[in-house]
C-alpha cells in the first residue's frame, strides 16, 4: 500500500510539472518582484536559518528582494495552507522540514491542503537528529536514559516542536523500540523547546543537530546520542542511538523548497538551477556544515521521489503508533 502511495505522490508531482510545461508563461523576466519564502516554523531554528542563507544568495544572484516570512503553528499546517492557496507564479515559495510535506497528511484527520498541492524544487539539506537531555538529567548515556525511563514510566518528559513534528514522532519511535513510556510536552517550534531544555524544565528533546550542537558544546544541554545511522562528523565522540542497542532506530531531518502546484515549469527549472548552484558554493556549504546540515540539491523528479519515500516511512510510524490529531 505504501509503495502505491509513493507512486501516486511522485506521479502527481511529475504530472504537475508536465502540466506546467503547457503554460505560456515565460521565465525570462523572472523574478521581476519580491519573492516570498514561507517557513512554517518560528525564527531561530535550522528550518528558518537554511532558507535565509539561500534567500540572501538568491537576492545577490538576481538583484531582487527575497524575504522570509515565518507562519508557524499546527505542526507547520498554517504556513503550508497559506502557500498552497497562493498564486502559482513563483513569487510565493515554501521551505519546510518533513511535517507538512511527508507527515501531516497521515497524522491529521482534516487538512486544508495536501502534499500534492506543492511542486518540488529541490532538497536544501539533510541533518541527523540528536537526543538532547537537560543539563542536570541523571542519565549520562542513552543506555542509562532507557533504564531510567523504564524504571520511571510516565515521569520522563520529552519536548517536541509541536504535535506531529519530526521530534514528536522520533520520540514515539524511541518509546516503541525501547519499551518506555514518556510524557509529551509540545512547543511551537525548536527555540522555545530548547529554552526549556536548557532551563531544566523538560527532560529530553529529539532535535536536529544544527540547533543543538553549539548548546551542547557550550554545556547548556547534553547530547547523549546521534539519531542517524552513523556518527556525525561534527560530533565524533557522540555514539549513535543504534550503538546504544536500539538497532532499528533512525531519524533524519530534511528541508525542501517547494512551490504551489501549477507554477510554470520554466520557473521551477530556473529556481532549481539557481538553488543548486548556490548549494554547491563553498561558502554556503561551510555555513550548512556549521549547522550540522549536509547540502543535498536534487533535480525535480528526484526531489519528488525522495519526499514520496519519506511519506511512506513516516506514515508507517504514525500507523504503528495509532496516532491521530484533530
Secondary structure, DSSP 8 states (H G I E B T S, - for coil): -HHHHHHHHHHHHHHHHHHHHTS---GGG--SS-EEEEESS-TTSHHHHHHHHHHHHHHHHHTS-EEEEE---GGGHHHHHHHHTS-SSSSEEEEE-HIIIIIHHHHBS--S--GGGEEEEEEEEEEEEEEEE-TT-S--SHHHHHHHHHHTTTT-EEEESSTTSHHHHHHHHHHHHHT---EEEE-SSHHHHHHHHHTTSSSEEEEEHHHHHHHHHTTSSEEEEE-SSS--GGGTTS-BTTTTT-TT---EEEEEEEEETT--HHHHHHHHHHHHHHHTSHHHHHHHHHTT-EE----HHHHHHHHHHHHHHHHHHHHHHT--B-
